[in-house]
Each structure stands twice: as C-alpha cells, then as structure tokens.
Amino acid sequence: MQEIRFHGRGGQGAVIASKILAQALFFEDRYAQAFPTFGAERRGAPVAAFVRVDDSFINVRSRVTTPDFVVVMAARLIESVPVTDGLKDGGIILINSDLPAKEFNFGKDDNFNSELPFQVVTINLNRIALKFGLGTEFMPLINAPVLGALAQVSGLVKPESLVRAMPNFIPARLEDNEKALYAAYEKAGH
C-alpha cells in the first residue's frame, strides 16, 4: 500500500485533489480511498487530505501517519504544520514554491544537505495555475497542477487517468485545468 498526505489551505483544492487522485487510481483498476480532515472550516485555514492506494482491498480506516508522499500546497505551512512527520525514508515531499529545494532544511541546523531521509521537490504551481486563469493572485486554484506534478514525481498514476476523473469534481474550466495539469507534469519532469 502507498499513502499520500496533502497539506493545504482551505480553498486551494487539497480535498478535491485527493478525490480526483482516488478516482483516477480506481480507473487504473486499483483500490483507493480519499478523505479529509479539517480544523476550523474556513477559507485559508490549514487542511489535510489523505489518499491510500493498493492493488487489494484497503481495510485501514485511519489518518495517514506514515506517508510515502507528502504534498504541500502552501509552502508557508511548513512554518506551522509538521508536514514531514512520519514521511517514510526514501519518500518524496512535493512543495508548491518558487524557492529551490535546498532552501528547505526541515529542522536541520545547517543548509539543505543529503542527510534528509526523503527527497524534496519544489515547483511553482501557483504560476502554472495563474497562467491558465485558475483562481486569483490571492488564491490560485492549484488542484489540477498539483496532481500533474505528483503524477510525474511519484509515478503513481497516469495523467490521462487524472484528466478522466476531473469532470466529476471540477465543474468548470475543464480545458484550462487539463492544460495546467499537463504543464505541471512536464515542469516536474525537468
């Protein structure tokens, strides 16, 4: 079984992204579950969403505490939320940021180094979302681009499956969301 934990702010699309990912995995004949957890239910408040995927039925019904992949949809959350808690050795943390990965030291006393037991990938998903008119400068809607980037760095799901699942959760601007998803997929591959 592989587990993914999304950290975002209310309104960014973490919950929708988790649901799209789960359905896309289902389209690929895998078992998946997605569920959120909320603090204060308001726009901008920290939100976490979880996805599990396996080739057999999933009996676990708890929060994801030892993820293989962590997605941080707002880099400032790293200052207040322990986003790397439980991240498995060899896991990947994907951060929506225009800063290079080496700028994030996750509690180490010196700069980013090879001592981290996980890989850090950064990509400016806000810029991609805004390029395709998704959201506003204040609150870009990055659920489609984050899924494209995650598909690339994780190898968990095909981008075509994500595109197939999107219409069930994103009611408008599907073409722009699809373009943003593929743009992030390509960007994360470089």
N, C-alpha and C positions, 0 to 999 in steps of 0.2 A: 504494500500500500504506500502511496505517496500523499503527502499532505501539503497544503498551501495555506498561508495565512496572509490576508490583505489587511493593511493598516491605512486608513484614510480619514478624511474629514467628511462629516455629513454633507451630502450634495455633490461629492466628487464622483460617485458611481462605484464605490467598492462593493456594495451589496449586489448591484446589478451585474457588475463584472463577475462576481463569484457565481451567480446564477447562470450567466451565459457560458462560463467555463464548464460548469457541471453539465449543462445540456449538450455542449459541444463534445464532451467526453462520452456522454451517452450515445451520441450519434456515431461515435467510433467504437461502439459495442463494448464499452467499459462501464463499470458501476461507479457512480459518483454521487456525492451529497454535498450540498452547499447550505450554509446557514450563517446568519449574522449575530453579532452581539452589540448592544448599544449601551452607552452611558446615558447622558442627557440627550433626548431625541430632538436635536435642533441642528440647523444648518451650521456647519463649521465645527461641531463637536467631534471628538475622536470616535471612530467607528472601527470595528474589526469584523472581518468576514472570513469564513473558513471553507475550504474545499478538501474533500478526500476523494481519491480515485484508486481503484483497484480492478483487477481482472476477475475478481469474485465478489460475492455479496459482502457488503460492509456492515458489520454488526456494531461497531463503535458509535456511540451517540454523545460524545463529549466534545468540548472545545479542542482545537488543535493546539497541543502544547509542545510538540517536537516536530516542527515543520521541516520539510525538505527545501521549501522555497518560501521566502518572505517578500511581499510586495509592499513597498512604502510609497503611497501615492502623494504624500506631502512630506518633504524632507524635514521640515521643522518638527514633525512628530518625534523624530529621533531624540530631540532635547527633552521630551516629557514622557515618552512611552518607551518601555524596554523592548524595542522591536526585535532584537536579536535573541531574546530569551528562548531557550530550547532549540534554536536553529541547529540542525544536525551538522556534525563535522562533514565538510565537503558540500554543504548546502550552498544555496545562492540567495543573496538579498539583492533585489532589484529596486533601485531608488529613483523616483522622479525628481531629477535635479540637473541643473546645468553645471554643477561642480564635478570635477573628476573624482573617481572612486578614492584616490589617495587622500582626499580631504576629510574623509570619514574614518576616525580612528576607533570608535566604539569602546571608549574607556581605556585604551592603551595610553601609556604615559608619553609616548613619542608619536611621530607621524605614522601614517599608514605603513604597514610592513607585511611581510609574508607570514607573520605569526598568527594572523587571523585564521581560524579553522574553517572559514567559509569564503566564498567568492563574492565580491561586491561589484555590481554593475550599475552604472548611472546612465540615464538618458533623459533628456528634457522632453517629457511627454506633454507638458503644458504648451510648448511651442508647436508641437505637432497638432494638438487639438485646435489651437487658435488658427493655425494655418488653414484648417478646413472649416472654420467658423463654428466650432463646437464649444459652447459656453461663452463666458466673458473673460476679460483680462483678470477680473477679480476672482472668478470661479470657473476655470476651464473644465470642461467635461471630458475626463480622460479615460473613461472605462474602456472604450474601444482601443485606443492606442496602448493602454497598459496591457491589454490582452495580447495584442500583436507582439509587444516586446517580450512578454512572458512566454509566449509560444516559441519564440526564437531562442531565448536563453535556456529554457527548460527542456525543450523537445517533447513536452507532454502531449501536445495537441497540434493538429494541423490548422493553419489559419483559415482554410476553407470551411472547416467544421465550425469555427467561431463565427464566421460570416453567416453560415446557415442558421445558427442559433440566435443571432442578433435580433431578427424581426419579432421574436416572441417577447423581447424585453425592452427594446428601444423603438418607440412608436413613430419617430420622425427622423428625417435626415439620414436615412439608412446609407445612401450612397456616400455621403461625407464621412460617416462613421467607418464604412468599409475602407475608404481611401486612407483614413487616419490609421486604421488597424494595420494595413499593409505597409504604410510609410514607417510606422514604428517597428514592424517586423524586420524591414530592410535595414533600418538605422541600427537596431540592436545586433544585427549580424556583422557590423563593421567594427 
